[in-house]
Amino acid sequence: MSTSTRYDTIIVGAGWSGAVAAKELTAKGRSVLVLEARDRVGGRAKTYLGGGAKIDVGCSWIHGYKEGNPTKKLAKSLGVEAHLPKPAEGVVYGPDGPLPKDKVAALRSSLSAAQASFKLPHPAPAPSASLASALFSSQSALFGSSSPSSDPATTDISSASPANPSEATPTPSTGNIDKTLAEGLARTLEIPLGLKLEKASLKWAGWETTTSFAGSDAAPEGGYEALVNKVLDSSKAQVELSKVVDSIKKTESGVTVHTSDGSSYDGQTVIATIPLGVLKTFSKEFFSPALPERLQEAIAGTHVGVLEKLLLQYPTAWWPNASTTGSYTFLPTSPTPTDNSSIEEIFEGSSLVVANFAAPSLPSPTPTLLTYLSETPAKLLLKQDPAEVVEAYHAFLVKRLKPLTNPPQPERYNLTNWLTDEYSYGATTTPSIVSDHGERSPMDFKELGRPVWGGRLGFAGEHTEMEHRGSVAGAVVSGFREAERVDRLLDLLAE
Ligand SMILES: Cc1cc2nc3c(=O)[nH]c(=O)nc-3n(C[C@H](O)[C@H](O)[C@H](O)COP(=O)(O)OP(=O)(O)OC[C@H]3O[C@@H](n4cnc5c(N)ncnc54)[C@H](O)[C@@H]3O)c2cc1C
């Protein structure tokens, strides 16, 4: 079935990039149809609503809130406030319990120093060199062998805020760093990176820190999903949910988009915001004519990372110092887990960062712990029964946090699975990965955003923004970028 309407633009996907592009194009008077595969708007913006809480289990932070992130302006224009959590303590647990503050400060300082020394190294190392190879070398500042850095751009998952854990100002290293603890802390970098340090390219380490929005992090009131819904609602686009696009074809006068229910839609132009993880699964025939070889290579070679969240909600906040602690970081107490590890061993062998949502520094405290799972534990845990994961994790938390009284069982839980979600297949793109001959570089993200078919087929989404990939900011910037480009093209086509 084909509709007789011919849209100026058809946007595939109603996540951040699609919503922004729709708002911008309709504001310019263009007719826009948004086709979304899911039965909801938001894509990787998803808010858990349970027990009165609103906790984001996809994106949660407006990074660089005071440093120019355009999401702030969008939120403000729609009357949505964002909260900058007050600083709260981040406690780090070693094998024997919480580490003393001065030890934690020294560990963090060494990690910052090591990161600073590997920031866009010159002369450029071999493209096959990994961040791990430098970070864990015997000369690494990670082990206290060089002076500390206070470059805030190098403290990635930091901000000393309860739900975006990591720490603030480094203090001078004592030069007496416990290697195992230092490595364990360094592994927490795998959470925001979305990949193991062994896969992250040393050559491009720190590339994004010079341009991406960093500094202050704020959480939008009511959650990210409600905000992106407001953005799309404020557009004049026609939005169709549960429409899985299964092919996009160039025609003599424009494009035709087909969906799996047999419908087809005609447009002058199309903007595909389909996540990179999903683009990777398509056959060559999805786009007709096929995409240029170079673009196909960038789609196949650019990496999509893993990041999952495990949320446990309790009747009361039983964990120690719940009113003053922003986050708990658990360093591994056993070897890196493998396919044969038990659920308990997966937790014991991983570096885990847990945000405490009971902290009164948050606008609406709730007795909830939210754990960030990096690639290794996430992949292993997703193979297990979620209820068993929760049971084992609760036992792990009790064992490590050692409450004085018997704690209650969790009332509710949520374990995300962005990795096998058929409309994302992963969390976000990662920084450039190692490659044998330098095939991979930040230019891949540029390539992924270049339009084809004389500009009639454009691409938006976090994976298309070289400067801001992997973030809502990247998706938003790409939405603005494509809306402007398509608007100009439509003017030209009308001449
Ligand atoms: C766990 C997690 C935590 C994160 N934390 C943060 C954070 O704190 N701050 C931050 O800035 N960023 C964060 N991010 C990244 C951020 O969520 C993404 O960069 C951003 O939401 C991507 O928006 P997008 O429009 O590019 O893609 P998406 O939101 O994925 O939108 C693409 C849309 O396309 C739809 N789609 C897919 N296939 C089809 C098809 N065949 N037909 C029709 N529609 C289709 C999808 O359903 C989806 O709605 C996080 C991501 C994850 C997963």
Ligand as a Chemical Component Dictionary entry (heavy atoms), coordinates in Angstrom:
data_LIG
# 
_chem_comp.id                   LIG 
_chem_comp.type                 NON-POLYMER 
_chem_comp.pdbx_formal_charge   0 
_chem_comp.three_letter_code    LIG 
# 
loop_
_chem_comp_atom.comp_id 
_chem_comp_atom.atom_id 
_chem_comp_atom.alt_atom_id 
_chem_comp_atom.type_symbol 
_chem_comp_atom.charge 
_chem_comp_atom.model_Cartn_x 
_chem_comp_atom.model_Cartn_y 
_chem_comp_atom.model_Cartn_z 
_chem_comp_atom.pdbx_ordinal 
LIG C1  C1  C 0 23.124 3.029  28.595 1  
LIG C2  C2  C 0 23.375 4.308  27.842 2  
LIG C3  C3  C 0 23.771 5.441  28.529 3  
LIG C4  C4  C 0 24.008 6.638  27.847 4  
LIG N1  N1  N 0 24.305 7.757  28.565 5  
LIG C5  C5  C 0 24.395 8.948  27.933 6  
LIG C6  C6  C 0 24.501 10.153 28.676 7  
LIG O1  O1  O 0 24.461 10.152 29.907 8  
LIG N2  N2  N 0 24.620 11.317 27.989 9  
LIG C7  C7  C 0 24.631 11.363 26.617 10 
LIG O2  O2  O 0 24.772 12.456 26.055 11 
LIG N3  N3  N 0 24.480 10.231 25.895 12 
LIG C8  C8  C 0 24.349 9.028  26.506 13 
LIG N4  N4  N 0 24.126 7.894  25.789 14 
LIG C9  C9  C 0 24.109 7.979  24.312 15 
LIG C10 C10 C 0 22.770 8.518  23.777 16 
LIG O3  O3  O 0 21.720 7.795  24.345 17 
LIG C11 C11 C 0 22.728 8.349  22.258 18 
LIG O4  O4  O 0 23.899 8.897  21.678 19 
LIG C12 C12 C 0 21.524 9.036  21.620 20 
LIG O5  O5  O 0 20.341 8.794  22.348 21 
LIG C13 C13 C 0 21.389 8.533  20.188 22 
LIG O6  O6  O 0 20.337 9.188  19.512 23 
LIG P1  P1  P 0 20.122 8.819  17.989 24 
LIG O7  O7  O 0 19.013 9.632  17.478 25 
LIG O8  O8  O 0 21.409 8.864  17.264 26 
LIG O9  O9  O 0 19.735 7.253  17.988 27 
LIG P2  P2  P 0 18.488 6.523  18.646 28 
LIG O10 O10 O 0 18.052 7.164  19.881 29 
LIG O11 O11 O 0 18.852 5.080  18.737 30 
LIG O12 O12 O 0 17.339 6.729  17.567 31 
LIG C14 C14 C 0 17.269 5.963  16.396 32 
LIG C15 C15 C 0 15.836 5.496  16.213 33 
LIG O13 O13 O 0 15.758 4.700  15.018 34 
LIG C16 C16 C 0 14.816 3.668  15.245 35 
LIG N5  N5  N 0 15.027 2.592  14.265 36 
LIG C17 C17 C 0 16.025 1.678  14.218 37 
LIG N6  N6  N 0 15.853 0.874  13.144 38 
LIG C18 C18 C 0 14.733 1.306  12.494 39 
LIG C19 C19 C 0 14.047 0.883  11.302 40 
LIG N7  N7  N 0 14.484 -0.148 10.573 41 
LIG N8  N8  N 0 12.922 1.546  10.955 42 
LIG C20 C20 C 0 12.465 2.602  11.688 43 
LIG N9  N9  N 0 13.078 3.040  12.807 44 
LIG C21 C21 C 0 14.201 2.402  13.202 45 
LIG C22 C22 C 0 15.126 3.240  16.684 46 
LIG O14 O14 O 0 14.063 2.532  17.243 47 
LIG C23 C23 C 0 15.369 4.585  17.351 48 
LIG O15 O15 O 0 14.188 5.118  17.915 49 
LIG C24 C24 C 0 23.870 6.682  26.446 50 
LIG C25 C25 C 0 23.464 5.545  25.748 51 
LIG C26 C26 C 0 23.210 4.365  26.438 52 
LIG C27 C27 C 0 22.736 3.162  25.678 53 
# 
loop_
_chem_comp_bond.comp_id 
_chem_comp_bond.atom_id_1 
_chem_comp_bond.atom_id_2 
_chem_comp_bond.value_order 
_chem_comp_bond.pdbx_ordinal 
LIG C1  C2  SING 1  
LIG C2  C3  SING 2  
LIG C2  C26 DOUB 3  
LIG C3  C4  DOUB 4  
LIG C4  N1  SING 5  
LIG C4  C24 SING 6  
LIG N1  C5  DOUB 7  
LIG C5  C6  SING 8  
LIG C5  C8  SING 9  
LIG C6  O1  DOUB 10 
LIG C6  N2  SING 11 
LIG N2  C7  SING 12 
LIG C7  O2  DOUB 13 
LIG C7  N3  SING 14 
LIG N3  C8  DOUB 15 
LIG C8  N4  SING 16 
LIG N4  C9  SING 17 
LIG N4  C24 SING 18 
LIG C9  C10 SING 19 
LIG C10 O3  SING 20 
LIG C10 C11 SING 21 
LIG C11 O4  SING 22 
LIG C11 C12 SING 23 
LIG C12 O5  SING 24 
LIG C12 C13 SING 25 
LIG C13 O6  SING 26 
LIG O6  P1  SING 27 
LIG P1  O7  DOUB 28 
LIG P1  O8  SING 29 
LIG P1  O9  SING 30 
LIG O9  P2  SING 31 
LIG P2  O10 DOUB 32 
LIG P2  O11 SING 33 
LIG P2  O12 SING 34 
LIG O12 C14 SING 35 
LIG C14 C15 SING 36 
LIG C15 O13 SING 37 
LIG C15 C23 SING 38 
LIG O13 C16 SING 39 
LIG C16 N5  SING 40 
LIG C16 C22 SING 41 
LIG N5  C17 SING 42 
LIG N5  C21 SING 43 
LIG C17 N6  DOUB 44 
LIG N6  C18 SING 45 
LIG C18 C19 SING 46 
LIG C18 C21 DOUB 47 
LIG C19 N7  SING 48 
LIG C19 N8  DOUB 49 
LIG N8  C20 SING 50 
LIG C20 N9  DOUB 51 
LIG N9  C21 SING 52 
LIG C22 O14 SING 53 
LIG C22 C23 SING 54 
LIG C23 O15 SING 55 
LIG C24 C25 DOUB 56 
LIG C25 C26 SING 57 
LIG C26 C27 SING 58 
# 
